[in-house]
């Protein structure tokens, strides 16, 4: 036996979608119902565990062996589930090393395909498709049922309760293995590169390790939010006299009676109205903002997902963003945690943890806002350890400048690194020494840097908050023009990428610019990065775009979350390239840190969080390892900054 292909069907009383596979399998009620497998792509066999059958000894040995490759679509699920199952069956702790596992979902994602079995099978037009009967069968057998008089008060459906459905479920399980086998055959010429497999294995170990949560603090934060919400709602009732002060229509009428006409009660509009009103109207609007704050949801997500070891596992999905290969956040979504700007973060955290909610409100005000800023601090290192947090400085701006060959920017990053000040200096022809941190010119430089790197226009500046920063609307187009004049090599990079991508597709050929290679083959456009990794655009086609000229389109998951044809063009492809190259730099830094013995517990875009024993290693050591340039990035000025902390925070 060389390869064992696996698919399982399982039961648990924990919601898989909301809590993740680690918490799902951590439940005492978790069980594997069906185990379908194929040896070396042979006929699919089925073990009906729910009906008393046992997994054959040779298959158990194959699962435990690091010499036999196991494959599955979303292999993380099968691997974690089998770890739990075998640990209980063998009455000992079983760890299944991810080094002997291959994930066909990852392989498909690397080709720009959907992140689910059914979608991949449809896009590849396989002769074998996933059975449509699966969802109702999973609802019937895999999750608890509501006890009724008709079902005899049972809380779970067993095979004996619906033999015909059970036989169909077994066929469904077999079919999933058959579909996975067909997918692997279809894309066998595009295996996961060794470097990406190594990173996948690291990702699995990070998810297995988990991120420790301070559950006493989490539960107090949830309690604090509930107490505040009750108090704020009571005040809103008292103030407005409305039956439901959260009702948009009721509040609009109430405001209208007081001479305030509004089209929308969006967060942005309400914030503006607060500055323009006073008295009871101002207070009512402030209460609406406070009650709409969703700070508690991430605490609740931690509570749902935390396992019996006090850690949250499965926070990252490898290759979750298949346009760039970036990791995607899951469950608590640590990729978009609010920043913390409180002057005394530790004091605020202690007040919440001690249940001193009135003191919290008195000292800090805006309780929902404080709870929001404290979310990061819910994660803590294990005993006798602390966190070392390190991140790349302005990584995307550096990579963009390096790829485009914008020399003045590279000189900035090789010296003082003040790109906002330097950008304003270039744009407005003012000596950099005259641009201070709080000056309007620095603000204009900053907002231009954030909005313009990937071809952004007036809309991008507005969405980045240019108007709120004090930039006048009539100045916006001028900022864009100034930035582009100051960065001619970046602008040229956009349109060279656009031209070479179109040429590769139109002529079914291979083109190159700025160290990026574009290759059309097998109905796909491969964009080879300096690291050697490919970004893949499925079924590229040239069509008239929104600008009225010939442009590139491809198939992928669009804004509707459905598989559809998507328009793209030079600046957008450049954004994908820069973010992908930045991801590769972080990936290689993580591999180096892991090799050096650092236990990575989380990572966020360009930041790594390591759980390190007290008294061992240093921030400088972590930053030094992160700042090492791979061979493929010669000339790219990398820099990492870091700090250590007793709970996770943004320095």
Legacy VTK file of the C-alpha trace (Angstrom):
# vtk DataFile Version 3.0
C-alpha trace
ASCII
DATASET POLYDATA
POINTS 651 float
0.000 0.000 0.000
1.305 3.461 -0.991
-1.738 5.752 -0.875
-4.875 5.533 1.251
-7.743 7.796 0.118
-10.280 8.498 2.854
-13.681 10.087 3.465
-15.661 9.801 6.682
-19.152 10.667 7.927
-19.430 11.650 11.574
-21.797 12.561 14.401
-21.411 15.193 17.134
-23.673 17.346 19.259
-21.389 20.335 18.515
-22.073 22.636 15.557
-19.204 22.017 13.132
-19.668 25.247 11.172
-19.688 27.501 14.233
-17.201 25.652 16.427
-14.705 24.007 14.057
-13.462 20.429 13.750
-11.292 20.475 16.892
-14.183 21.439 19.195
-16.563 19.217 17.185
-14.407 16.141 17.761
-13.587 17.167 21.354
-17.151 16.374 22.378
-17.630 13.065 24.266
-20.520 12.418 21.863
-18.356 12.613 18.737
-18.228 9.429 16.694
-17.331 8.226 13.203
-20.332 6.629 11.492
-18.941 5.612 8.103
-15.386 5.141 6.848
-14.916 4.892 3.081
-11.490 4.296 1.598
-9.538 3.336 -1.492
-6.119 1.667 -1.549
-3.840 2.885 -4.349
-6.823 4.256 -6.327
-8.543 0.864 -6.327
-12.276 0.174 -5.741
-13.789 2.070 -2.830
-14.480 0.031 0.307
-16.884 1.027 3.099
-16.784 0.308 6.831
-20.179 0.775 8.532
-18.933 1.677 12.001
-22.360 2.815 13.206
-23.682 -0.700 12.540
-20.892 -2.392 14.472
-18.229 -2.980 11.823
-14.579 -2.281 12.683
-11.796 -0.608 10.719
-9.452 -3.441 9.580
-6.137 -3.652 11.423
-4.103 -3.037 8.253
-6.044 0.198 7.623
-5.490 1.368 11.210
-1.773 0.653 10.787
-1.753 2.565 7.493
-3.394 5.572 9.166
-0.806 5.499 11.943
2.133 4.959 9.582
4.138 7.990 8.446
5.319 6.005 5.407
1.890 5.660 3.812
0.325 8.740 2.222
-3.240 9.549 3.258
-5.350 11.784 1.010
-8.687 13.492 1.506
-10.526 16.596 0.375
-10.058 18.973 3.322
-7.712 16.449 4.927
-7.622 18.475 8.159
-11.099 17.165 8.984
-10.244 13.494 8.441
-6.887 13.765 10.210
-8.244 15.501 13.331
-11.333 13.280 13.491
-9.246 10.107 13.197
-6.836 11.370 15.881
-9.751 11.717 18.315
-11.378 8.440 17.255
-8.197 6.334 17.452
-7.137 7.917 20.750
-10.373 6.664 22.287
-10.326 3.277 20.560
-6.688 2.547 21.414
-6.942 4.173 24.854
-3.819 6.254 24.318
-2.960 9.659 22.889
-2.647 9.355 19.111
-1.055 12.113 17.035
-1.287 11.838 13.257
1.668 13.715 11.804
0.493 15.880 8.887
3.679 15.002 6.962
1.999 11.844 5.601
-1.224 13.624 4.600
-2.064 15.270 1.272
-5.052 17.558 0.865
-6.738 17.588 -2.546
-8.657 20.714 -1.516
-5.323 22.552 -1.192
-4.162 21.144 -4.523
-7.389 22.366 -6.169
-7.170 25.771 -4.457
-3.675 26.255 -5.845
-5.232 25.983 -9.300
-7.771 28.687 -8.511
-10.609 26.172 -8.055
-13.427 26.348 -5.453
-12.858 25.393 -1.829
-15.507 22.665 -1.753
-15.753 19.206 -3.316
-18.976 19.780 -5.223
-17.701 23.012 -6.777
-14.401 21.493 -7.917
-16.172 18.505 -9.484
-18.519 20.797 -11.411
-15.816 23.183 -12.649
-13.668 20.243 -13.793
-16.764 18.621 -15.381
-15.968 15.250 -13.900
-17.849 12.182 -15.047
-18.514 11.427 -11.366
-20.279 14.154 -9.379
-21.092 14.546 -5.682
-24.557 13.183 -4.803
-27.164 15.906 -4.248
-28.924 13.843 -1.544
-26.058 14.410 0.869
-27.207 17.510 2.786
-30.552 16.111 4.050
-28.859 12.814 4.952
-26.195 14.657 6.945
-28.893 16.629 8.753
-30.688 13.360 9.546
-27.802 11.202 10.761
-24.951 13.546 11.726
-26.550 16.066 14.081
-28.936 15.661 17.029
-32.641 15.653 16.240
-35.475 17.263 18.128
-37.391 14.792 20.307
-41.031 14.473 19.256
-43.925 12.128 19.938
-43.625 10.828 16.365
-39.969 9.764 16.788
-40.431 8.333 20.257
-38.628 11.200 21.952
-35.206 10.288 20.573
-32.485 12.917 20.221
-30.474 11.133 17.549
-31.330 9.199 14.382
-29.632 5.814 14.018
-29.331 3.519 10.958
-32.168 1.367 12.291
-34.496 4.399 12.324
-34.381 4.742 8.514
-32.659 1.747 6.814
-33.355 3.027 3.288
-31.840 6.428 4.088
-28.871 4.722 5.695
-28.151 2.663 2.564
-28.279 5.857 0.497
-25.956 7.559 2.993
-23.444 4.751 2.546
-23.543 5.268 -1.221
-23.042 8.997 -0.645
-19.928 8.299 1.451
-18.494 5.996 -1.231
-19.219 8.561 -3.930
-17.250 11.254 -2.116
-14.114 9.097 -2.248
-14.755 8.395 -5.934
-15.079 12.120 -6.656
-11.897 12.897 -4.703
-10.041 10.216 -6.680
-11.270 11.695 -9.959
-10.184 15.175 -8.904
-6.691 13.908 -8.112
-6.495 12.150 -11.478
-7.670 15.276 -13.289
-5.080 17.566 -11.667
-2.269 15.024 -11.212
0.022 17.064 -13.477
-0.122 19.920 -10.941
1.017 18.397 -7.628
1.515 20.489 -4.514
5.152 21.703 -4.612
7.393 20.435 -1.804
7.788 23.964 -0.427
4.007 24.403 -0.168
3.554 20.927 1.318
6.082 21.858 4.013
4.125 25.028 4.724
0.838 23.076 4.798
2.337 20.738 7.392
3.429 23.737 9.476
-0.065 25.188 9.163
-1.538 21.938 10.469
0.857 21.894 13.415
-0.055 25.515 14.249
-3.758 24.619 14.171
-3.077 21.513 16.267
-1.119 23.601 18.795
-3.918 26.148 19.159
-4.088 29.588 20.776
-4.725 29.607 24.532
-7.752 31.619 25.685
-8.244 33.268 29.087
-11.751 31.921 29.596
-12.301 33.719 32.928
-11.703 36.995 31.111
-13.813 35.936 28.098
-16.826 35.033 30.225
-16.583 38.284 32.197
-16.367 40.256 28.936
-19.559 38.586 27.686
-21.255 39.313 31.017
-20.076 42.944 30.910
-21.501 43.410 27.428
-24.868 41.936 28.420
-25.065 44.179 31.476
-24.192 47.258 29.435
-26.670 46.371 26.661
-29.506 46.014 29.177
-28.605 49.364 30.740
-28.275 51.153 27.380
-31.536 49.675 26.089
-33.396 50.745 29.217
-32.043 54.274 28.802
-33.066 54.283 25.121
-36.632 53.226 26.078
-36.742 55.917 28.741
-35.339 58.607 26.447
-37.361 57.935 23.285
-40.506 56.270 24.624
-40.385 53.985 21.580
-41.729 50.448 21.623
-38.443 49.322 20.035
-35.631 51.906 20.055
-33.551 49.570 17.838
-36.157 49.804 15.056
-34.860 51.908 12.146
-38.329 53.079 11.074
-39.398 53.983 14.635
-36.197 55.895 15.328
-36.443 57.732 11.986
-39.973 58.873 12.876
-38.803 59.927 16.337
-35.954 61.962 14.832
-38.294 63.487 12.221
-40.605 64.722 14.981
-37.593 66.565 16.358
-36.677 68.148 13.056
-33.954 65.673 12.019
-34.654 64.079 8.641
-32.396 61.137 7.732
-32.302 58.770 4.768
-30.115 56.187 6.464
-29.136 55.198 9.982
-25.917 53.564 8.862
-23.008 53.710 11.285
-21.289 56.371 9.185
-24.407 58.564 8.953
-25.168 58.262 12.659
-21.583 59.280 13.529
-21.975 62.407 11.380
-25.370 63.205 12.917
-23.943 62.973 16.450
-21.613 65.892 15.675
-24.492 67.956 14.267
-27.058 67.438 17.037
-27.368 68.046 20.771
-29.496 67.182 23.781
-31.732 64.126 23.721
-31.269 63.604 19.957
-27.497 63.434 20.356
-27.830 61.021 23.285
-30.259 58.765 21.399
-27.901 58.586 18.440
-24.936 57.819 20.681
-26.935 55.032 22.324
-27.693 53.588 18.898
-23.990 53.513 18.064
-23.171 51.840 21.370
-25.931 49.215 21.079
-24.882 48.412 17.514
-21.302 47.644 18.572
-20.586 43.969 17.881
-17.640 43.702 20.261
-19.054 40.688 22.087
-19.382 38.432 19.030
-15.727 37.470 18.914
-15.792 36.659 22.632
-18.765 34.405 21.954
-16.865 32.823 19.049
-13.987 32.040 21.431
-16.434 30.521 23.925
-17.950 28.307 21.196
-14.639 27.135 19.741
-12.443 26.649 22.820
-11.549 23.004 23.487
-11.169 21.116 26.744
-7.445 21.993 26.788
-8.359 25.690 27.079
-7.066 26.489 23.590
-8.810 27.515 20.378
-7.690 25.335 17.477
-8.285 25.558 13.743
-8.083 29.337 13.408
-6.386 29.214 9.993
-7.246 27.743 6.624
-4.258 27.083 4.420
-4.609 28.626 0.954
-7.995 29.989 2.022
-7.593 32.928 -0.403
-6.780 31.102 -3.614
-6.244 34.296 -5.644
-3.082 34.959 -3.611
-2.488 31.838 -1.511
-2.928 33.770 1.710
-4.230 32.042 4.811
-7.880 32.652 5.669
-9.138 33.216 9.199
-11.755 30.890 10.642
-13.976 30.826 13.751
-12.708 33.875 15.693
-11.309 35.558 12.546
-8.057 36.732 14.112
-7.199 38.300 10.735
-9.468 41.260 11.506
-9.303 41.824 15.249
-9.801 45.472 16.316
-6.650 47.377 17.213
-6.060 48.522 20.776
-5.307 52.166 21.587
-6.246 52.317 25.280
-3.692 54.171 27.387
-3.739 51.512 30.133
-4.703 48.256 28.450
-3.723 46.114 31.435
-5.901 48.105 33.857
-8.937 47.895 31.566
-8.389 44.170 31.135
-8.090 43.595 34.888
-11.282 45.558 35.579
-13.209 43.344 33.151
-11.694 40.133 34.489
-12.521 41.142 38.080
-16.102 42.023 37.091
-15.683 45.704 38.038
-17.866 46.924 35.194
-18.967 50.193 36.821
-15.327 51.134 37.423
-14.572 50.277 33.795
-17.312 52.622 32.571
-16.278 55.363 34.989
-12.571 55.251 34.089
-12.738 54.512 30.365
-16.312 55.229 29.201
-17.766 53.648 26.031
-17.815 50.110 27.432
-18.518 48.416 24.064
-15.557 50.229 22.527
-13.295 49.163 25.397
-14.417 45.538 25.086
-13.715 45.720 21.366
-10.162 46.935 21.982
-9.630 44.177 24.556
-10.479 41.243 22.247
-6.837 40.541 21.400
-6.025 40.281 25.104
-8.349 37.275 25.423
-5.438 35.196 24.091
-2.694 34.413 26.574
0.453 32.243 26.620
0.611 29.073 28.673
2.186 29.106 32.109
5.819 30.241 32.347
5.694 31.545 28.770
5.181 34.900 27.092
4.342 36.004 23.571
6.908 37.400 21.179
5.082 39.245 18.408
6.929 40.368 15.287
5.741 41.774 11.995
7.163 43.008 8.726
7.276 46.783 8.353
5.188 48.094 5.420
5.648 44.781 3.619
3.289 45.391 0.688
4.715 48.849 0.011
8.232 47.380 0.030
7.343 44.493 -2.281
5.500 46.793 -4.700
8.457 49.193 -4.817
10.912 46.318 -5.322
8.966 44.641 -8.122
8.323 47.941 -9.907
11.892 49.175 -9.459
10.823 52.495 -7.877
14.298 53.475 -6.687
13.484 56.461 -4.491
11.093 54.300 -2.478
13.661 51.531 -2.093
16.146 54.114 -0.806
13.555 55.200 1.777
13.091 51.608 2.963
16.843 51.055 3.070
17.249 54.112 5.322
14.702 55.785 7.612
11.629 53.916 6.316
9.261 56.907 6.639
7.295 56.188 3.486
4.319 58.490 4.284
6.596 61.496 4.809
8.771 60.585 1.819
5.715 60.099 -0.391
4.357 63.526 0.583
7.790 65.014 -0.074
7.848 63.530 -3.593
4.228 64.484 -4.302
4.376 68.097 -3.119
8.102 68.866 -3.608
8.604 69.768 0.042
11.737 68.805 2.020
10.982 65.724 4.104
12.245 67.435 7.283
9.321 69.856 7.036
6.729 67.055 7.096
6.034 66.245 10.739
3.951 63.382 12.104
0.812 65.458 12.640
1.054 67.649 9.549
-1.670 67.736 6.854
0.918 66.846 4.194
1.822 63.625 6.019
-1.867 62.743 6.197
-2.157 63.279 2.451
0.932 61.180 1.858
-0.439 58.417 4.071
-3.882 58.250 2.512
-2.374 58.336 -0.975
-0.049 55.456 -0.102
-2.933 53.378 1.237
-5.259 54.052 -1.684
-3.151 54.482 -4.818
-0.725 51.546 -4.961
-3.075 49.334 -6.929
-4.599 51.892 -9.282
-7.130 53.305 -6.836
-9.053 56.432 -7.782
-11.238 58.948 -5.979
-13.505 56.185 -4.664
-10.544 54.376 -3.103
-9.418 57.540 -1.333
-12.913 58.064 0.063
-13.226 54.458 1.248
-9.849 54.793 2.975
-11.226 57.736 4.943
-9.637 60.654 3.087
-12.560 63.005 3.782
-12.593 62.074 7.476
-8.865 62.848 7.605
-9.619 66.396 6.529
-8.816 66.148 2.811
-11.223 68.281 0.776
-13.201 66.516 -1.962
-11.848 68.842 -4.655
-8.309 67.774 -3.677
-8.832 64.033 -4.237
-8.097 63.778 -7.946
-5.032 65.964 -7.463
-3.696 63.560 -4.840
-4.059 60.662 -7.264
-2.349 62.575 -10.064
0.488 63.696 -7.770
1.040 60.166 -6.433
1.172 58.672 -9.921
3.602 61.335 -11.137
5.804 60.597 -8.118
5.721 56.842 -8.821
6.093 56.420 -12.607
7.725 52.988 -12.353
4.785 51.604 -10.348
2.296 52.991 -12.863
4.378 51.446 -15.665
4.417 48.138 -13.739
0.593 48.039 -13.703
0.268 48.433 -17.441
3.180 46.177 -18.355
1.550 43.430 -16.277
-1.767 44.151 -18.000
-0.134 43.973 -21.441
1.847 40.787 -20.770
-1.142 38.969 -19.212
-3.332 39.831 -22.204
-0.613 38.835 -24.676
-0.084 35.473 -22.960
-3.798 34.661 -23.213
-4.338 36.073 -26.705
-1.333 34.343 -28.257
-1.469 31.218 -26.045
2.154 31.847 -25.164
4.633 32.759 -22.426
5.518 36.364 -21.584
7.585 38.093 -18.930
7.913 41.474 -17.230
9.485 42.714 -13.971
10.502 39.194 -12.983
6.926 37.895 -13.333
6.223 35.174 -15.918
2.795 34.722 -17.571
2.064 31.364 -19.191
-1.112 30.154 -20.887
-1.584 26.385 -20.845
-4.343 23.833 -20.285
-7.006 26.552 -20.361
-5.393 28.458 -17.477
-3.186 31.509 -17.030
-0.231 30.789 -14.731
1.434 33.819 -13.147
4.810 32.718 -11.788
6.046 34.793 -8.854
9.704 35.486 -8.028
9.417 32.745 -5.374
8.553 30.243 -8.103
4.959 29.777 -6.898
2.163 30.094 -9.434
-1.018 32.097 -9.189
-3.645 30.541 -11.457
-6.513 32.219 -13.324
-9.047 29.670 -14.579
-10.383 29.791 -18.157
-9.043 33.267 -19.004
-10.816 35.083 -21.797
-10.481 38.527 -23.387
-13.647 40.641 -23.357
-14.630 44.297 -23.423
-14.331 45.523 -19.844
-15.952 48.335 -17.846
-13.426 50.764 -19.313
-14.648 49.978 -22.836
-11.434 48.287 -23.935
-10.189 44.740 -24.315
-9.462 43.279 -20.919
-8.835 40.016 -19.146
-11.559 37.959 -17.471
-11.405 34.593 -15.718
-13.632 32.248 -13.714
-13.595 32.265 -9.927
-15.557 32.959 -6.755
-16.854 36.510 -7.168
-18.474 39.044 -4.867
-21.704 37.020 -5.005
-19.810 34.077 -3.408
-20.675 32.067 -6.511
-18.532 30.712 -9.326
-18.693 33.317 -12.071
-16.681 35.214 -14.684
-14.654 38.026 -13.119
-13.072 41.055 -14.766
-9.507 41.997 -13.911
-6.796 44.321 -15.192
-3.193 45.333 -14.588
-3.430 47.103 -11.210
-5.662 44.357 -9.786
-3.313 41.613 -10.991
-0.441 43.605 -9.455
-2.336 43.659 -6.156
-2.656 39.857 -6.308
1.055 39.528 -7.169
2.222 41.848 -4.365
0.003 40.258 -1.733
1.050 36.786 -2.896
4.757 37.668 -2.777
4.243 39.194 0.689
2.565 35.967 1.753
5.538 33.967 0.465
7.923 36.107 2.521
5.850 35.505 5.654
5.606 31.788 4.841
9.361 31.385 4.531
9.905 33.400 7.728
7.475 31.104 9.565
9.309 28.027 8.298
12.620 29.494 9.507
11.142 30.328 12.912
9.697 26.834 13.217
13.044 25.285 12.288
14.711 27.452 14.963
12.347 25.962 17.558
9.850 28.808 17.984
6.280 27.652 18.707
4.041 29.720 16.433
0.505 29.941 17.821
-0.955 32.447 15.351
-0.138 34.714 12.430
-1.993 37.682 10.988
-1.159 38.901 7.457
2.411 40.118 8.081
2.667 39.278 11.786
3.736 36.160 13.711
2.887 35.362 17.348
5.236 32.918 19.092
4.699 31.312 22.501
8.152 31.376 24.108
9.382 30.232 27.553
10.156 33.068 29.950
13.880 33.798 29.956
14.534 32.119 26.610
15.102 33.754 23.209
14.518 37.407 22.475
12.511 39.788 20.334
15.709 40.658 18.468
16.289 37.014 17.579
12.775 36.598 16.167
13.053 39.844 14.177
16.452 38.826 12.835
15.087 35.504 11.571
12.076 37.225 10.010
14.252 39.825 8.278
16.405 37.271 6.454
15.855 37.678 2.718
15.197 34.551 0.637
17.436 34.051 -2.408
14.616 35.034 -4.760
14.136 38.462 -3.132
17.592 39.938 -3.708
17.482 43.719 -3.382
14.261 43.770 -1.359
14.857 45.720 1.887
13.095 43.647 4.566
12.628 44.808 8.132
10.735 43.360 11.085
9.783 44.992 14.373
8.649 43.164 17.476
7.788 43.198 21.160
6.913 40.762 23.926
3.741 40.682 26.020
1.883 38.662 28.647
-1.329 38.740 26.630
-1.800 39.295 22.919
-1.941 42.958 21.964
-0.983 45.386 19.221
2.052 47.350 20.371
LINES 1 652
651 0 1 2 3 4 5 6 7 8 9 10 11 12 13 14 15 16 17 18 19 20 21 22 23 24 25 26 27 28 29 30 31 32 33 34 35 36 37 38 39 40 41 42 43 44 45 46 47 48 49 50 51 52 53 54 55 56 57 58 59 60 61 62 63 64 65 66 67 68 69 70 71 72 73 74 75 76 77 78 79 80 81 82 83 84 85 86 87 88 89 90 91 92 93 94 95 96 97 98 99 100 101 102 103 104 105 106 107 108 109 110 111 112 113 114 115 116 117 118 119 120 121 122 123 124 125 126 127 128 129 130 131 132 133 134 135 136 137 138 139 140 141 142 143 144 145 146 147 148 149 150 151 152 153 154 155 156 157 158 159 160 161 162 163 164 165 166 167 168 169 170 171 172 173 174 175 176 177 178 179 180 181 182 183 184 185 186 187 188 189 190 191 192 193 194 195 196 197 198 199 200 201 202 203 204 205 206 207 208 209 210 211 212 213 214 215 216 217 218 219 220 221 222 223 224 225 226 227 228 229 230 231 232 233 234 235 236 237 238 239 240 241 242 243 244 245 246 247 248 249 250 251 252 253 254 255 256 257 258 259 260 261 262 263 264 265 266 267 268 269 270 271 272 273 274 275 276 277 278 279 280 281 282 283 284 285 286 287 288 289 290 291 292 293 294 295 296 297 298 299 300 301 302 303 304 305 306 307 308 309 310 311 312 313 314 315 316 317 318 319 320 321 322 323 324 325 326 327 328 329 330 331 332 333 334 335 336 337 338 339 340 341 342 343 344 345 346 347 348 349 350 351 352 353 354 355 356 357 358 359 360 361 362 363 364 365 366 367 368 369 370 371 372 373 374 375 376 377 378 379 380 381 382 383 384 385 386 387 388 389 390 391 392 393 394 395 396 397 398 399 400 401 402 403 404 405 406 407 408 409 410 411 412 413 414 415 416 417 418 419 420 421 422 423 424 425 426 427 428 429 430 431 432 433 434 435 436 437 438 439 440 441 442 443 444 445 446 447 448 449 450 451 452 453 454 455 456 457 458 459 460 461 462 463 464 465 466 467 468 469 470 471 472 473 474 475 476 477 478 479 480 481 482 483 484 485 486 487 488 489 490 491 492 493 494 495 496 497 498 499 500 501 502 503 504 505 506 507 508 509 510 511 512 513 514 515 516 517 518 519 520 521 522 523 524 525 526 527 528 529 530 531 532 533 534 535 536 537 538 539 540 541 542 543 544 545 546 547 548 549 550 551 552 553 554 555 556 557 558 559 560 561 562 563 564 565 566 567 568 569 570 571 572 573 574 575 576 577 578 579 580 581 582 583 584 585 586 587 588 589 590 591 592 593 594 595 596 597 598 599 600 601 602 603 604 605 606 607 608 609 610 611 612 613 614 615 616 617 618 619 620 621 622 623 624 625 626 627 628 629 630 631 632 633 634 635 636 637 638 639 640 641 642 643 644 645 646 647 648 649 650
